[in-house]
Amino acid sequence: MLKFLGRGSAFHSDNNCAFFTHNDRLVLLDCPMSAFHKMRELGIEKLAGSRPENITVLITHTHSDHIGGLGMLVHFSFFVWHIPVVIVAANDEIKQDISFVLERLDGCESSAYTIISPENTGFTPVTVHHAVPLKGRCFGWVFDIDGKRVVFTGDTSSLEPFMPYLTDGAHLYTEASAYNSPVHLHIDKLKALMPELRDRNVRVFIMHLDDEETLRSAADEIGAELAPLYDI
């Protein structure tokens, strides 16, 4: 299913970024700078298995540990890989924010990328509560890979918005925090939901880790797994 180029939280050296390949596309969930550099070092063919038709990026929100490498990815894909980048923005506000970053700040070539809405893409955005200044502009994503439901929370303080999508056998990739805060999902909140998730046969992976050692122990205790890192 998903592999991760990093699974750390904001102040980690390897920020959270997942990817998969589907229908000749390499699909990224966010693009921090740490992930871009790993992609550049590995080479696009090795990462994707073959040369992709495009690189599709699903944006959860615009914090720099989630989109800090997006402009560099667009530049590098255009000038070196010669592969178009397609960015899926959950709503018009995100589309405007990303356009501003790429056009006005990073100075990307307009022909190097396309920003699209999620309609008819197979990717469903789910509005979440995260940082108050980004209210209405933070999302998780739901999609299917080879008939398997995948739920990716992005940064969220609650799993409640995702519960209707967690059908039998789904794979849940959820953030989990060792430190209690109003903007992230504390591991105890996930622990409380694990009996219901087990009843639904949901496989749970934790990501965006702020204290990997503590969260590894907690995951073992509650029956969750750490998000799988790509084996470089």
C-alpha positions as a Markdown table, in Angstrom:
| # | Residue | x | y | z |
|---|---|---|---|---|
| 1 | Met | 0.0 | 0.0 | 0.0 |
| 2 | Leu | 1.6 | 3.3 | 1.1 |
| 3 | Lys | 5.3 | 3.7 | 1.6 |
| 4 | Phe | 6.9 | 6.7 | 3.5 |
| 5 | Leu | 9.9 | 8.8 | 2.6 |
| 6 | Gly | 9.6 | 10.1 | 6.2 |
| 7 | Arg | 7.2 | 9.7 | 9.1 |
| 8 | Gly | 8.3 | 12.5 | 11.4 |
| 9 | Ser | 6.4 | 15.5 | 12.7 |
| 10 | Ala | 7.2 | 19.2 | 12.0 |
| 11 | Phe | 10.5 | 19.5 | 13.7 |
| 12 | His | 11.9 | 16.1 | 12.6 |
| 13 | Ser | 14.6 | 15.9 | 9.9 |
| 14 | Asp | 12.5 | 13.5 | 7.8 |
| 15 | Asn | 9.0 | 15.0 | 7.6 |
| 16 | Asn | 5.9 | 13.0 | 6.9 |
| 17 | Cys | 5.4 | 12.0 | 3.3 |
| 18 | Ala | 3.7 | 8.9 | 1.8 |
| 19 | Phe | 3.6 | 7.7 | -1.8 |
| 20 | Phe | 2.3 | 5.0 | -4.1 |
| 21 | Thr | 2.2 | 4.3 | -7.8 |
| 22 | His | -1.0 | 3.8 | -9.7 |
| 23 | Asn | -2.0 | 3.8 | -13.4 |
| 24 | Asp | 1.5 | 5.1 | -14.5 |
| 25 | Arg | 1.4 | 7.9 | -11.9 |
| 26 | Leu | 3.6 | 8.5 | -8.8 |
| 27 | Val | 1.2 | 9.8 | -6.2 |
| 28 | Leu | 2.6 | 11.8 | -3.2 |
| 29 | Leu | 0.7 | 12.8 | -0.1 |
| 30 | Asp | 2.3 | 16.2 | 0.6 |
| 31 | Cys | 5.8 | 17.1 | -0.4 |
| 32 | Pro | 8.2 | 18.4 | 2.3 |
| 33 | Met | 11.7 | 19.4 | 1.4 |
| 34 | Ser | 13.1 | 16.3 | 3.1 |
| 35 | Ala | 11.0 | 14.1 | 0.8 |
| 36 | Phe | 12.0 | 16.0 | -2.4 |
| 37 | His | 15.7 | 15.5 | -1.6 |
| 38 | Lys | 15.2 | 11.7 | -1.1 |
| 39 | Met | 13.3 | 11.6 | -4.5 |
| 40 | Arg | 16.1 | 13.5 | -6.2 |
| 41 | Glu | 18.8 | 11.2 | -4.7 |
| 42 | Leu | 17.0 | 8.0 | -5.5 |
| 43 | Gly | 15.9 | 8.9 | -9.0 |
| 44 | Ile | 12.3 | 9.0 | -10.2 |
| 45 | Glu | 12.4 | 5.6 | -12.0 |
| 46 | Lys | 13.7 | 3.8 | -9.0 |
| 47 | Leu | 11.1 | 5.3 | -6.7 |
| 48 | Ala | 8.2 | 4.7 | -9.1 |
| 49 | Gly | 9.4 | 1.4 | -10.5 |
| 50 | Ser | 9.4 | 3.0 | -14.0 |
| 51 | Arg | 9.2 | 6.4 | -15.5 |
| 52 | Pro | 5.8 | 7.8 | -14.4 |
| 53 | Glu | 3.4 | 9.7 | -16.7 |
| 54 | Asn | 3.1 | 12.4 | -14.1 |
| 55 | Ile | 3.7 | 13.1 | -10.5 |
| 56 | Thr | 0.4 | 13.7 | -8.6 |
| 57 | Val | 0.6 | 15.5 | -5.2 |
| 58 | Leu | -2.4 | 15.5 | -2.8 |
| 59 | Ile | -2.2 | 18.5 | -0.5 |
| 60 | Thr | -3.4 | 18.1 | 3.1 |
| 61 | His | -2.5 | 21.6 | 4.2 |
| 62 | Thr | 0.0 | 24.3 | 3.7 |
| 63 | His | 2.3 | 24.1 | 6.7 |
| 64 | Ser | 5.9 | 24.1 | 5.5 |
| 65 | Asp | 6.6 | 20.6 | 6.8 |
| 66 | His | 4.0 | 19.4 | 4.3 |
| 67 | Ile | 4.5 | 21.6 | 1.2 |
| 68 | Gly | 8.0 | 23.0 | 1.7 |
| 69 | Gly | 9.5 | 20.9 | -1.1 |
| 70 | Leu | 6.6 | 21.4 | -3.6 |
| 71 | Gly | 8.2 | 24.3 | -5.5 |
| 72 | Met | 11.5 | 22.5 | -5.8 |
| 73 | Leu | 9.8 | 19.3 | -7.0 |
| 74 | Val | 8.0 | 21.3 | -9.7 |
| 75 | His | 11.2 | 23.0 | -10.8 |
| 76 | Phe | 13.2 | 19.7 | -10.8 |
| 77 | Ser | 10.5 | 17.8 | -12.5 |
| 78 | Phe | 10.3 | 20.4 | -15.3 |
| 79 | Phe | 14.0 | 21.0 | -15.9 |
| 80 | Val | 15.5 | 17.6 | -15.1 |
| 81 | Trp | 13.0 | 14.8 | -15.2 |
| 82 | His | 10.7 | 16.5 | -17.8 |
| 83 | Ile | 7.7 | 15.0 | -16.0 |
| 84 | Pro | 4.5 | 17.1 | -15.4 |
| 85 | Val | 3.3 | 17.7 | -11.9 |
| 86 | Val | -0.4 | 17.6 | -11.1 |
| 87 | Ile | -1.5 | 19.0 | -7.7 |
| 88 | Val | -4.8 | 18.1 | -6.2 |
| 89 | Ala | -6.2 | 20.9 | -4.0 |
| 90 | Ala | -9.2 | 20.1 | -1.9 |
| 91 | Asn | -10.9 | 23.5 | -2.3 |
| 92 | Asp | -10.5 | 26.9 | -4.0 |
| 93 | Glu | -8.7 | 28.4 | -1.0 |
| 94 | Ile | -6.0 | 25.7 | -1.1 |
| 95 | Lys | -5.8 | 26.1 | -4.8 |
| 96 | Gln | -5.2 | 29.9 | -4.4 |
| 97 | Asp | -2.7 | 29.4 | -1.7 |
| 98 | Ile | -0.7 | 26.8 | -3.7 |
| 99 | Ser | -0.9 | 29.0 | -6.8 |
| 100 | Phe | 0.5 | 32.0 | -4.8 |
| 101 | Val | 3.4 | 29.9 | -3.5 |
| 102 | Leu | 4.4 | 28.4 | -6.8 |
| 103 | Glu | 3.8 | 31.5 | -9.0 |
| 104 | Arg | 4.7 | 34.4 | -6.8 |
| 105 | Leu | 7.2 | 32.9 | -4.3 |
| 106 | Asp | 8.9 | 30.0 | -6.1 |
| 107 | Gly | 8.6 | 31.4 | -9.6 |
| 108 | Cys | 7.7 | 28.1 | -11.2 |
| 109 | Glu | 7.0 | 27.8 | -14.9 |
| 110 | Ser | 3.3 | 27.8 | -15.5 |
| 111 | Ser | 3.6 | 24.9 | -17.9 |
| 112 | Ala | 5.4 | 22.8 | -15.3 |
| 113 | Tyr | 2.4 | 22.0 | -13.2 |
| 114 | Thr | -1.4 | 21.9 | -13.1 |
| 115 | Ile | -3.6 | 22.4 | -10.0 |
| 116 | Ile | -6.9 | 20.5 | -10.2 |
| 117 | Ser | -9.9 | 20.0 | -8.0 |
| 118 | Pro | -10.6 | 16.5 | -6.6 |
| 119 | Glu | -13.8 | 15.9 | -8.5 |
| 120 | Asn | -13.6 | 12.8 | -10.7 |
| 121 | Thr | -10.1 | 12.0 | -9.6 |
| 122 | Gly | -11.0 | 9.1 | -7.2 |
| 123 | Phe | -9.5 | 11.1 | -4.3 |
| 124 | Thr | -12.0 | 12.3 | -1.7 |
| 125 | Pro | -10.9 | 15.1 | 0.7 |
| 126 | Val | -12.1 | 15.1 | 4.3 |
| 127 | Thr | -12.2 | 18.3 | 6.3 |
| 128 | Val | -10.3 | 18.1 | 9.6 |
| 129 | His | -9.6 | 20.3 | 12.6 |
| 130 | His | -6.0 | 21.1 | 12.9 |
| 131 | Ala | -4.4 | 24.6 | 13.3 |
| 132 | Val | -6.9 | 27.4 | 14.0 |
| 133 | Pro | -5.3 | 29.9 | 11.5 |
| 134 | Leu | -5.8 | 27.2 | 8.8 |
| 135 | Lys | -9.5 | 26.5 | 9.7 |
| 136 | Gly | -11.3 | 25.2 | 6.6 |
| 137 | Arg | -8.0 | 24.5 | 4.8 |
| 138 | Cys | -6.9 | 21.3 | 6.4 |
| 139 | Phe | -7.8 | 17.9 | 4.9 |
| 140 | Gly | -7.3 | 14.2 | 5.0 |
| 141 | Trp | -7.8 | 12.0 | 1.9 |
| 142 | Val | -9.7 | 8.8 | 1.2 |
| 143 | Phe | -9.1 | 6.7 | -1.9 |
| 144 | Asp | -8.9 | 3.1 | -3.1 |
| 145 | Ile | -5.8 | 1.2 | -4.2 |
| 146 | Asp | -6.5 | -2.0 | -6.1 |
| 147 | Gly | -9.9 | -2.3 | -4.4 |
| 148 | Lys | -8.5 | -1.6 | -0.9 |
| 149 | Arg | -9.8 | 1.5 | 1.0 |
| 150 | Val | -7.1 | 3.8 | 2.2 |
| 151 | Val | -7.7 | 6.6 | 4.7 |
| 152 | Phe | -5.0 | 9.1 | 5.2 |
| 153 | Thr | -5.7 | 11.6 | 8.0 |
| 154 | Gly | -3.0 | 14.3 | 7.4 |
| 155 | Asp | -2.7 | 16.4 | 10.6 |
| 156 | Thr | -5.8 | 16.2 | 12.7 |
| 157 | Ser | -6.9 | 16.4 | 16.3 |
| 158 | Ser | -9.7 | 13.8 | 15.8 |
| 159 | Leu | -10.6 | 10.7 | 13.9 |
| 160 | Glu | -14.3 | 11.5 | 14.0 |
| 161 | Pro | -14.5 | 12.8 | 10.4 |
| 162 | Phe | -13.0 | 9.6 | 9.1 |
| 163 | Met | -15.1 | 7.1 | 10.8 |
| 164 | Pro | -17.7 | 6.8 | 8.1 |
| 165 | Tyr | -15.0 | 5.9 | 5.6 |
| 166 | Leu | -13.4 | 3.2 | 7.7 |
| 167 | Thr | -15.1 | 0.3 | 6.1 |
| 168 | Asp | -14.3 | -3.4 | 6.7 |
| 169 | Gly | -10.6 | -4.1 | 5.9 |
| 170 | Ala | -9.6 | -0.5 | 5.4 |
| 171 | His | -6.1 | 0.7 | 5.9 |
| 172 | Leu | -5.9 | 3.8 | 8.2 |
| 173 | Tyr | -2.8 | 5.9 | 8.2 |
| 174 | Thr | -3.2 | 8.3 | 11.1 |
| 175 | Glu | -1.1 | 10.8 | 12.8 |
| 176 | Ala | -0.3 | 10.1 | 16.4 |
| 177 | Ser | 1.3 | 12.3 | 19.0 |
| 178 | Ala | 3.0 | 11.5 | 22.2 |
| 179 | Tyr | 2.5 | 15.1 | 23.4 |
| 180 | Asn | -1.0 | 16.2 | 24.2 |
| 181 | Ser | -2.0 | 19.3 | 22.2 |
| 182 | Pro | -5.3 | 20.7 | 20.7 |
| 183 | Val | -4.0 | 20.4 | 17.1 |
| 184 | His | -2.7 | 16.8 | 17.0 |
| 185 | Leu | -4.2 | 13.3 | 17.7 |
| 186 | His | -2.9 | 12.2 | 21.0 |
| 187 | Ile | -2.1 | 8.5 | 21.1 |
| 188 | Asp | -4.6 | 8.0 | 23.9 |
| 189 | Lys | -7.4 | 9.1 | 21.6 |
| 190 | Leu | -6.4 | 6.5 | 19.1 |
| 191 | Lys | -6.1 | 3.9 | 21.9 |
| 192 | Ala | -9.7 | 4.5 | 22.9 |
| 193 | Leu | -10.9 | 3.8 | 19.3 |
| 194 | Met | -8.9 | 0.7 | 18.7 |
| 195 | Pro | -11.6 | -1.8 | 19.9 |
| 196 | Glu | -14.0 | -0.3 | 17.3 |
| 197 | Leu | -11.3 | -0.3 | 14.6 |
| 198 | Arg | -10.5 | -3.9 | 15.3 |
| 199 | Asp | -14.2 | -4.8 | 15.0 |
| 200 | Arg | -14.1 | -3.2 | 11.6 |
| 201 | Asn | -11.0 | -5.1 | 10.6 |
| 202 | Val | -9.1 | -1.9 | 10.1 |
| 203 | Arg | -5.4 | -2.1 | 9.9 |
| 204 | Val | -3.9 | 1.0 | 11.7 |
| 205 | Phe | -0.6 | 2.7 | 10.8 |
| 206 | Ile | 0.7 | 5.7 | 12.8 |
| 207 | Met | 2.7 | 8.5 | 11.2 |
| 208 | His | 3.8 | 12.2 | 11.8 |
| 209 | Leu | 5.6 | 11.0 | 14.9 |
| 210 | Asp | 6.8 | 13.5 | 17.4 |
| 211 | Asp | 8.5 | 10.9 | 19.6 |
| 212 | Glu | 9.1 | 7.7 | 17.7 |
| 213 | Glu | 10.5 | 5.6 | 20.6 |
| 214 | Thr | 7.5 | 6.3 | 22.8 |
| 215 | Leu | 5.0 | 5.9 | 20.0 |
| 216 | Arg | 6.6 | 2.6 | 18.9 |
| 217 | Ser | 6.0 | 1.2 | 22.3 |
| 218 | Ala | 2.4 | 2.6 | 22.4 |
| 219 | Ala | 1.7 | 1.1 | 18.9 |
| 220 | Asp | 2.8 | -2.3 | 20.1 |
| 221 | Glu | 0.6 | -2.1 | 23.1 |
| 222 | Ile | -2.6 | -1.1 | 21.2 |
| 223 | Gly | -2.1 | -3.2 | 18.1 |
| 224 | Ala | -1.1 | -0.5 | 15.6 |
| 225 | Glu | 2.0 | -0.3 | 13.4 |
| 226 | Leu | 4.4 | 2.4 | 12.5 |
| 227 | Ala | 4.0 | 3.7 | 8.9 |
| 228 | Pro | 6.4 | 1.7 | 6.7 |
| 229 | Leu | 9.4 | 3.6 | 5.5 |
| 230 | Tyr | 10.7 | 3.1 | 2.0 |
| 231 | Asp | 13.8 | 0.9 | 2.0 |
| 232 | Ile | 16.4 | 3.1 | 0.4 |
